Amino acid sequence: MMKMRLTLLVLFISLVSLTNGQDLNAAGAKFNEGLELDKAKNYAGAIKAWQESVKICEGLGAEADELKSSVEKKIAYTYFKQGITLYKKKNFDAAISALVNAEKLSGAVGDDKTQKQAATYIPKIYATKGLTLMQNKNYDNALEVFDKALGYNPKCVDAFYGKGMTYKEMDQIENATAAFDNVIKYGAGVSAAEKKIESAKEAAQIMLEAKAASELQIEHSAEAAALLTQVLKYSQTSPNTFYLLALANNKLKKWDAAIEAGQKALTLEGTDASAVNFELGKAFEGKNDKTNACAAYKKVTTGPNVEAAKFQVVEVLKCN
Protein backbone atom coordinates (compact mmCIF):
# COMPACT_ATOMS: atom_id res chain seq x y z
CA MET A 1 0.00 0.00 0.00
CA MET A 2 2.83 2.39 0.95
CA LYS A 3 4.66 1.58 -2.29
CA MET A 4 1.52 2.38 -4.30
CA ARG A 5 1.14 5.73 -2.53
CA LEU A 6 4.77 6.65 -3.24
CA THR A 7 4.31 5.70 -6.89
CA LEU A 8 1.20 7.87 -7.19
CA LEU A 9 2.99 10.82 -5.50
CA VAL A 10 5.94 10.61 -7.91
CA LEU A 11 3.54 10.40 -10.84
CA PHE A 12 1.61 13.47 -9.57
CA ILE A 13 4.83 15.52 -9.18
CA SER A 14 5.96 14.49 -12.63
CA LEU A 15 2.65 15.52 -14.15
CA VAL A 16 2.74 18.90 -12.36
CA SER A 17 6.31 19.53 -13.50
CA LEU A 18 5.38 18.55 -17.03
CA THR A 19 2.31 20.79 -16.98
CA ASN A 20 4.26 23.74 -15.58
CA GLY A 21 6.95 23.23 -18.17
CA GLN A 22 4.38 23.20 -20.94
CA ASP A 23 2.72 26.33 -19.55
CA LEU A 24 6.05 28.12 -19.29
CA ASN A 25 6.76 27.19 -22.90
CA ALA A 26 3.32 28.54 -23.82
CA ALA A 27 4.10 31.80 -22.03
CA GLY A 28 7.41 31.99 -23.88
CA ALA A 29 5.70 31.30 -27.19
CA LYS A 30 3.27 34.17 -26.58
CA PHE A 31 6.23 36.38 -25.69
CA ASN A 32 7.92 35.53 -29.01
CA GLU A 33 4.67 36.06 -30.87
CA GLY A 34 4.48 39.53 -29.35
CA LEU A 35 8.04 40.26 -30.45
CA GLU A 36 7.17 39.50 -34.06
CA LEU A 37 4.04 41.63 -33.95
CA ASP A 38 5.96 44.47 -32.31
CA LYS A 39 8.61 44.27 -35.04
CA ALA A 40 5.81 44.63 -37.61
CA LYS A 41 4.55 47.70 -35.67
CA ASN A 42 1.33 45.90 -34.87
CA TYR A 43 1.41 47.30 -31.36
CA ALA A 44 -2.14 46.35 -30.42
CA GLY A 45 -1.48 42.74 -31.46
CA ALA A 46 1.83 42.65 -29.59
CA ILE A 47 0.23 43.97 -26.41
CA LYS A 48 -2.55 41.38 -26.63
CA ALA A 49 -0.07 38.51 -27.07
CA TRP A 50 2.06 39.73 -24.18
CA GLN A 51 -0.97 40.15 -21.93
CA GLU A 52 -1.78 36.48 -22.59
CA SER A 53 1.81 35.61 -21.73
CA VAL A 54 1.54 37.49 -18.42
CA LYS A 55 -1.72 35.71 -17.60
CA ILE A 56 -0.05 32.35 -18.08
CA CYS A 57 2.91 33.44 -15.95
CA GLU A 58 0.61 34.52 -13.15
CA GLY A 59 -0.72 30.97 -12.93
CA LEU A 60 2.77 29.49 -12.60
CA GLY A 61 3.98 31.38 -9.55
CA ALA A 62 7.58 32.30 -8.71
CA GLU A 63 9.26 30.25 -11.45
CA ALA A 64 7.71 32.53 -14.10
CA ASP A 65 8.45 35.82 -12.34
CA GLU A 66 11.48 36.67 -14.48
CA LEU A 67 9.61 36.14 -17.74
CA LYS A 68 6.57 38.01 -16.37
CA SER A 69 8.71 41.04 -15.46
CA SER A 70 10.29 41.15 -18.92
CA VAL A 71 6.92 40.91 -20.64
CA GLU A 72 5.37 43.64 -18.49
CA LYS A 73 8.20 46.04 -19.36
CA LYS A 74 7.63 45.25 -23.03
CA ILE A 75 3.92 45.99 -22.67
CA ALA A 76 4.56 49.33 -20.96
CA TYR A 77 7.02 50.53 -23.61
CA THR A 78 4.82 49.27 -26.45
CA TYR A 79 1.87 51.22 -25.07
CA PHE A 80 4.17 54.25 -25.25
CA LYS A 81 5.09 53.54 -28.89
CA GLN A 82 1.44 52.97 -29.72
CA GLY A 83 0.52 56.29 -28.12
CA ILE A 84 3.11 58.24 -30.09
CA THR A 85 2.02 56.57 -33.34
CA LEU A 86 -1.63 57.45 -32.68
CA TYR A 87 -0.64 61.01 -31.77
CA LYS A 88 1.11 61.44 -35.12
CA LYS A 89 -2.10 60.27 -36.78
CA LYS A 90 -4.01 62.91 -34.76
CA ASN A 91 -6.03 60.24 -32.98
CA PHE A 92 -5.71 62.17 -29.74
CA ASP A 93 -8.07 60.30 -27.43
CA ALA A 94 -6.65 56.88 -28.30
CA ALA A 95 -3.12 58.25 -28.00
CA ILE A 96 -3.81 59.62 -24.53
CA SER A 97 -5.38 56.33 -23.44
CA ALA A 98 -2.32 54.38 -24.59
CA LEU A 99 0.08 56.77 -22.90
CA VAL A 100 -1.87 56.69 -19.65
CA ASN A 101 -1.50 52.89 -19.73
CA ALA A 102 2.19 53.30 -20.48
CA GLU A 103 2.68 55.65 -17.55
CA LYS A 104 0.86 53.41 -15.07
CA LEU A 105 2.48 50.15 -16.16
CA SER A 106 6.01 51.54 -16.46
CA GLY A 107 5.66 52.97 -12.97
CA ALA A 108 4.56 49.58 -11.65
CA VAL A 109 7.54 47.74 -13.19
CA GLY A 110 10.13 50.41 -12.33
CA ASP A 111 10.75 51.67 -15.87
CA ASP A 112 11.35 55.30 -14.90
CA LYS A 113 12.44 56.41 -18.37
CA THR A 114 9.24 55.29 -20.09
CA GLN A 115 7.12 56.65 -17.26
CA LYS A 116 8.73 60.07 -17.59
CA GLN A 117 8.38 60.12 -21.37
CA ALA A 118 4.70 59.16 -21.20
CA ALA A 119 4.02 61.75 -18.51
CA THR A 120 5.63 64.41 -20.72
CA TYR A 121 3.55 63.58 -23.78
CA ILE A 122 0.12 63.27 -22.14
CA PRO A 123 -0.37 67.01 -21.40
CA LYS A 124 1.21 67.90 -24.73
CA ILE A 125 -1.38 65.81 -26.59
CA TYR A 126 -4.22 67.24 -24.51
CA ALA A 127 -2.99 70.71 -25.48
CA THR A 128 -2.88 69.79 -29.17
CA LYS A 129 -6.41 68.41 -28.97
CA GLY A 130 -7.52 71.61 -27.26
CA LEU A 131 -6.06 73.77 -30.00
CA THR A 132 -7.96 71.73 -32.59
CA LEU A 133 -11.19 72.30 -30.67
CA MET A 134 -10.40 76.02 -30.41
CA GLN A 135 -9.80 76.27 -34.16
CA ASN A 136 -13.24 74.70 -34.66
CA LYS A 137 -14.68 77.40 -32.33
CA ASN A 138 -15.54 74.79 -29.70
CA TYR A 139 -14.20 77.09 -27.01
CA ASP A 140 -15.73 75.66 -23.83
CA ASN A 141 -14.61 72.12 -24.61
CA ALA A 142 -11.19 73.41 -25.59
CA LEU A 143 -10.78 75.07 -22.19
CA GLU A 144 -11.79 71.83 -20.45
CA VAL A 145 -9.15 69.91 -22.38
CA PHE A 146 -6.45 72.48 -21.58
CA ASP A 147 -7.33 72.12 -17.91
CA LYS A 148 -6.89 68.34 -18.22
CA ALA A 149 -3.40 68.99 -19.58
CA LEU A 150 -2.67 71.24 -16.62
CA GLY A 151 -3.94 68.49 -14.32
CA TYR A 152 -1.00 66.39 -15.51
CA ASN A 153 1.47 69.26 -15.66
CA PRO A 154 0.52 72.52 -13.90
CA LYS A 155 3.35 74.27 -15.76
CA CYS A 156 2.44 73.06 -19.26
CA VAL A 157 3.39 75.90 -21.60
CA ASP A 158 1.39 74.47 -24.51
CA ALA A 159 -1.78 74.33 -22.42
CA PHE A 160 -1.42 77.91 -21.18
CA TYR A 161 -0.77 79.07 -24.74
CA GLY A 162 -3.90 77.27 -25.90
CA LYS A 163 -5.95 78.84 -23.11
CA GLY A 164 -4.61 82.26 -24.04
CA MET A 165 -5.54 81.84 -27.69
CA THR A 166 -8.99 80.52 -26.76
CA TYR A 167 -9.72 83.39 -24.40
CA LYS A 168 -8.45 85.78 -27.09
CA GLU A 169 -11.02 84.39 -29.51
CA MET A 170 -13.67 84.75 -26.80
CA ASP A 171 -12.63 88.40 -26.26
CA GLN A 172 -11.82 87.70 -22.62
CA ILE A 173 -8.81 90.00 -22.45
CA GLU A 174 -7.86 89.55 -18.79
CA ASN A 175 -8.05 85.76 -18.90
CA ALA A 176 -6.06 85.71 -22.13
CA THR A 177 -3.26 87.91 -20.81
CA ALA A 178 -3.10 85.86 -17.59
CA ALA A 179 -2.62 82.70 -19.67
CA PHE A 180 -0.02 84.32 -21.93
CA ASP A 181 1.84 85.54 -18.84
CA ASN A 182 2.05 81.92 -17.66
CA VAL A 183 3.51 80.90 -21.02
CA ILE A 184 6.26 83.47 -20.49
CA LYS A 185 6.71 82.53 -16.82
CA TYR A 186 6.94 78.76 -17.20
CA GLY A 187 8.69 78.82 -20.56
CA ALA A 188 11.51 81.08 -19.35
CA GLY A 189 14.90 79.45 -19.80
CA VAL A 190 13.46 76.44 -21.67
CA SER A 191 14.87 76.38 -25.20
CA ALA A 192 11.99 74.25 -26.52
CA ALA A 193 9.52 76.92 -25.36
CA GLU A 194 11.19 79.93 -27.00
CA LYS A 195 8.95 79.95 -30.08
CA LYS A 196 5.83 79.51 -27.98
CA ILE A 197 6.85 82.46 -25.81
CA GLU A 198 7.34 84.65 -28.86
CA SER A 199 3.98 83.54 -30.27
CA ALA A 200 2.29 84.34 -26.94
CA LYS A 201 3.86 87.81 -26.84
CA GLU A 202 2.81 88.52 -30.42
CA ALA A 203 -0.75 87.30 -29.78
CA ALA A 204 -1.03 89.45 -26.65
CA GLN A 205 0.28 92.50 -28.52
CA ILE A 206 -2.15 92.09 -31.42
CA MET A 207 -5.09 91.44 -29.08
CA LEU A 208 -4.41 94.46 -26.87
CA GLU A 209 -3.75 96.78 -29.82
CA ALA A 210 -7.03 95.74 -31.44
CA LYS A 211 -8.93 96.26 -28.21
CA ALA A 212 -7.29 99.67 -27.74
CA ALA A 213 -8.26 100.70 -31.26
CA SER A 214 -11.86 99.71 -30.52
CA GLU A 215 -11.83 101.76 -27.32
CA LEU A 216 -10.50 104.79 -29.20
CA GLN A 217 -13.35 104.54 -31.69
CA ILE A 218 -15.85 105.03 -28.87
CA GLU A 219 -13.79 107.77 -27.24
CA HIS A 220 -12.57 105.63 -24.33
CA SER A 221 -9.15 107.18 -24.52
CA ALA A 222 -8.02 106.39 -20.97
CA GLU A 223 -8.94 102.71 -21.38
CA ALA A 224 -7.11 102.63 -24.70
CA ALA A 225 -3.99 104.20 -23.19
CA ALA A 226 -4.01 101.64 -20.36
CA LEU A 227 -4.28 98.75 -22.83
CA LEU A 228 -1.45 100.14 -24.96
CA THR A 229 0.76 100.58 -21.94
CA GLN A 230 0.12 96.93 -21.16
CA VAL A 231 1.27 96.02 -24.67
CA LEU A 232 4.74 97.31 -23.84
CA LYS A 233 5.18 94.40 -21.44
CA TYR A 234 5.05 92.06 -24.44
CA SER A 235 6.63 94.13 -27.22
CA GLN A 236 8.22 97.52 -27.75
CA THR A 237 8.84 97.13 -31.45
CA SER A 238 5.36 97.68 -32.87
CA PRO A 239 5.04 101.13 -34.48
CA ASN A 240 1.26 100.81 -34.27
CA THR A 241 1.43 100.61 -30.47
CA PHE A 242 3.28 103.92 -30.20
CA TYR A 243 1.14 105.60 -32.86
CA LEU A 244 -2.02 104.63 -30.97
CA LEU A 245 -0.42 105.78 -27.71
CA ALA A 246 0.25 109.17 -29.28
CA LEU A 247 -3.33 109.32 -30.51
CA ALA A 248 -4.79 108.32 -27.12
CA ASN A 249 -2.62 110.72 -25.16
CA ASN A 250 -3.50 113.59 -27.49
CA LYS A 251 -7.18 112.92 -26.81
CA LEU A 252 -6.36 112.99 -23.10
CA LYS A 253 -4.34 116.21 -23.61
CA LYS A 254 -1.25 114.51 -22.24
CA TRP A 255 1.00 116.29 -24.69
CA ASP A 256 4.38 115.13 -23.38
CA ALA A 257 3.29 111.49 -23.35
CA ALA A 258 1.95 111.88 -26.90
CA ILE A 259 5.22 113.42 -28.09
CA GLU A 260 7.28 110.66 -26.45
CA ALA A 261 5.15 107.95 -28.07
CA GLY A 262 5.18 109.65 -31.49
CA GLN A 263 8.93 110.15 -31.50
CA LYS A 264 9.46 106.50 -30.51
CA ALA A 265 7.17 105.41 -33.36
CA LEU A 266 9.29 107.29 -35.89
CA THR A 267 12.34 105.20 -34.93
CA LEU A 268 10.63 101.93 -35.76
CA GLU A 269 10.50 100.14 -39.09
CA GLY A 270 7.14 100.18 -40.84
CA THR A 271 5.87 103.39 -39.26
CA ASP A 272 3.33 105.52 -41.12
CA ALA A 273 5.38 108.70 -40.70
CA SER A 274 2.66 111.03 -41.98
CA ALA A 275 0.09 109.71 -39.50
CA VAL A 276 2.57 109.95 -36.62
CA ASN A 277 3.70 113.44 -37.57
CA PHE A 278 0.09 114.62 -37.62
CA GLU A 279 -0.24 113.47 -33.99
CA LEU A 280 3.10 115.10 -33.13
CA GLY A 281 1.88 118.32 -34.69
CA LYS A 282 -1.23 118.24 -32.50
CA ALA A 283 0.82 117.49 -29.37
CA PHE A 284 3.31 120.31 -30.00
CA GLU A 285 0.44 122.62 -30.82
CA GLY A 286 -1.20 121.65 -27.54
CA LYS A 287 2.00 122.67 -25.77
CA ASN A 288 2.06 125.98 -27.65
CA ASP A 289 5.31 124.92 -29.31
CA LYS A 290 4.65 126.53 -32.70
CA THR A 291 8.05 125.79 -34.20
CA ASN A 292 7.92 122.05 -33.65
CA ALA A 293 4.20 121.90 -34.46
CA CYS A 294 4.81 123.52 -37.84
CA ALA A 295 7.75 121.22 -38.55
CA ALA A 296 5.66 118.16 -37.76
CA TYR A 297 2.60 119.22 -39.75
CA LYS A 298 4.75 119.96 -42.80
CA LYS A 299 5.91 116.34 -42.80
CA VAL A 300 2.35 115.10 -43.32
CA THR A 301 2.55 114.38 -47.04
CA THR A 302 0.34 111.31 -47.50
CA GLY A 303 -2.85 109.84 -46.12
CA PRO A 304 -6.16 111.32 -44.98
CA ASN A 305 -4.60 114.04 -42.79
CA VAL A 306 -2.81 115.99 -45.53
CA GLU A 307 -5.48 118.70 -45.93
CA ALA A 308 -6.00 119.03 -42.18
CA ALA A 309 -2.25 119.46 -41.67
CA LYS A 310 -2.10 122.14 -44.40
CA PHE A 311 -4.94 123.99 -42.78
CA GLN A 312 -3.09 124.07 -39.46
CA VAL A 313 0.10 125.25 -41.17
CA VAL A 314 -1.53 127.98 -43.25
CA GLU A 315 -4.65 129.10 -41.42
CA VAL A 316 -4.13 128.33 -37.74
CA LEU A 317 -0.40 128.47 -36.96
CA LYS A 318 0.51 130.59 -39.98
CA CYS A 319 3.84 128.85 -40.21
CA ASN A 320 6.71 130.45 -42.14
VENPENOR-V660862 format. One record per helix or strand. SS is the DSSP state (h for helix, s for strand). FROM is the first residue (numbers start at 1). TO is the last residue. Records with the same first field share a line. If there is no record, write none. Layout:
SS = FROM-TO / FROM-TO
This chain:
h = 2-39 / 43-58 / 61-88 / 92-109 / 112-135 / 139-152 / 157-169 / 173-187 / 191-217 / 221-231 / 239-251 / 255-265 / 273-286 / 290-298 / 306-316
